[in-house]
Amino acid sequence: MPTIAIVGAGPGLGLSIAKLFGGHGFQVALISRSATRLAALVADLGAAGITAAAFPADAADTAALSTALHRAAAQLGGIDVLEFSPFPGLTMIHPGDVTVDDLRPDVERLLYGAVTATQAVLPGMLRAGAGTLLFTTGGGAIDPLPMLAALNAAQAGMRNYAHNLHHTLAGRGIYAAVVAINVFIGDNPPAPGIPHAAADDIARTYWDLYTRRTAAEHVING
C-alpha cells in the first residue's frame, strides 16, 4: 500500500489532501507540531476507512522533522509521496525593514524544512526508482507582496528549490512540483471580493499533479 506523508497537516487543506489520497488507497503519515490536532485528524481519517498515523514534529526543527519522517517510513513501509505545506504564520513587515532575524523563522520552517524533509525521503525514492515531492507555497513567492516581505522571500527560496528538484530528478523516476496558492482557502471568503477556493477543490490539484507528473508548477488564482 503506498504512503503519503503530509508535513504541516491540519484540518483544512492537509486533511483534504489526506482524504483524497487515502480514498485512492494511500496510507497517510501526518506531521505537524500539535499532537492533539494530529490525533483528531487520525480519528477523522480512520472514520473514513483510511489508515493514518501521527508523527508530531515542528518543520523548523530539522532533527525532529527528519526523525518523524524516518519513523513514518519505518512504520508504514516507506514514503511514496511527500507533501510539504507547513503554515508559517503571517508576520507583516515591509521589505525595507526586513532583518536577518526577521527572515530566520520563515526560512527555517519553509526552506530548511523543505530540504530536510526531502533529504529524509529521497534516498528511499531513489532506491525504488519512483516517488513524488509536492511543495506548497503562496502566490507571493511569484509576485511578492510588500507587507509579507520576509515570508515571501522564504517562499521564493522553497519554490526555487522545488523547481531545481523537478529539473534534476525526473530522469531518476522522481517527480517534483510546487503548488502556489494565491487565494484564501475556505468555502467562504473572509471578506467580500477576496478570491477563495474550497480545500477539497484545491486538493484535487495535488492528485492531478501526482497522476500526470508533467508540470513543475501549478498556480491557483481566484
PEQUI-V184935 format. One record per helix or strand of 3 or more residues. SS is the DSSP state (helix for helix, strand for strand). FROM is the first residue (numbers start at 1). TO is the last residue. If there is no record, write none. Layout:
BEGIN
ss->SS from->FROM to->TO
ss->SS from->FROM to->TO
END
This chain:
BEGIN
ss->strand from->3 to->7
ss->helix from->13 to->23
ss->strand from->27 to->31
ss->helix from->35 to->47
ss->strand from->52 to->54
ss->helix from->62 to->76
ss->strand from->81 to->84
ss->helix from->95 to->97
ss->helix from->100 to->128
ss->strand from->131 to->138
ss->helix from->139 to->141
ss->helix from->149 to->172
ss->strand from->174 to->181
ss->helix from->199 to->212
ss->strand from->217 to->220
END
